[in-house]
Amino acid sequence: MPLSSFPSSSSFSSSANVLALAVLLLLLNAGTSSAQLSDNFYSKKCPNVFNTVKSVVKSAVAKEPRIGASILRLFFHDCFVDGCDGSLLLDDTPSFLGEKTAAANNNSVRGFEVIDAIKSKVEKLCPGVVSCADILAVASRDSVVLLGGPFWKVKVGRRDSRTANFTAANTGVIPPPSSNLTNLITAFQAQGLSARDMVALSGAHTIGKARCTSFRDHIYNGSNIDRTFASARQRQCPRTNGVGDNNLAVLDFRTPTHFDNDYFKNLLIKRGLLNSDQVLFNGGSTDSLVRTYSKNNKAFDSDFVTAMIKMGNNKPLTGSRGEIRKNCRRVN
């Protein structure tokens, strides 16, 4: 190649400057934008975090199996409002309005004390390293496993939100128990979740209990409910609003403390406790999925795991966004 074909020294200098700038921008971006969650995020910084979370959850579930369902529900209600960022865990203050008093959560979400206990132990183990958002994600998985459900690897690396979104939590982002099928599909699609994901995640109602206020209208006015089942539930939940509002009924009358596919078997015989349960099997587009899951527990487990991972990976705060809270109930 002739000498005249080589770039001049000024061209080399210009190219080097452009390359250096590109590398600098890439490094800056890596620190501020959404990094990928990973299985081994804490492998060096806090290797015993998973065992620590599991030990606390195991003790809590042994004392009260329902608490496993409550922790799982906390995770759902957190993730549906601006992603899985621990915003639901924040308490109100005179100058801060959290999400706990929103219609979908008020006097309903529970299990915060278990997350507090986990956070306290983890902070002693590795101070300032593990987020409340990750603790909730891992505790949800452990709750499912301890109640007989499937195991999956939880990707971690989330950071905690410094804010909450009462408005979103209070205006239907979290689908209410009165939802019809279209409402449910739309609400889950807004979270990047398919109708299949929605049906599988609804299967979480194979564990836990619901308050009378959540199922009163369905057991008295629903047209798609077994009458004997409705009558039995009416004994626990008076027709009059304000009377027995907090009375509880199990979501799955067959195996209420065991994570399995009986929830879907109940829907086949019109014994879904909530309207939002029974609409999954009511002559609509999700009937075939309900039939499949009712017959095939492995198919349900597999799709549930896929949907949980997808939901947990939706819009996480990573890099330098958010913070690692010292106390899950308040910002640092």
Secondary structure as GFF3:
##gff-version 3
##sequence-region A 1 332
A	DSSP	three_ten_helix	3	5	.	.	.	ID=ss1
A	DSSP	alpha_helix	9	32	.	.	.	ID=ss2
A	DSSP	alpha_helix	49	63	.	.	.	ID=ss3
A	DSSP	alpha_helix	66	79	.	.	.	ID=ss4
A	DSSP	three_ten_helix	87	89	.	.	.	ID=ss5
A	DSSP	alpha_helix	112	125	.	.	.	ID=ss6
A	DSSP	alpha_helix	132	146	.	.	.	ID=ss7
A	DSSP	alpha_helix	166	170	.	.	.	ID=ss8
A	DSSP	alpha_helix	181	189	.	.	.	ID=ss9
A	DSSP	alpha_helix	195	202	.	.	.	ID=ss10
A	DSSP	three_ten_helix	203	206	.	.	.	ID=ss11
A	DSSP	beta_strand	209	211	.	.	.	ID=ss12
A	DSSP	alpha_helix	212	221	.	.	.	ID=ss13
A	DSSP	alpha_helix	227	234	.	.	.	ID=ss14
A	DSSP	beta_strand	248	250	.	.	.	ID=ss15
A	DSSP	alpha_helix	262	268	.	.	.	ID=ss16
A	DSSP	alpha_helix	275	278	.	.	.	ID=ss17
A	DSSP	alpha_helix	287	295	.	.	.	ID=ss18
A	DSSP	alpha_helix	297	312	.	.	.	ID=ss19
###
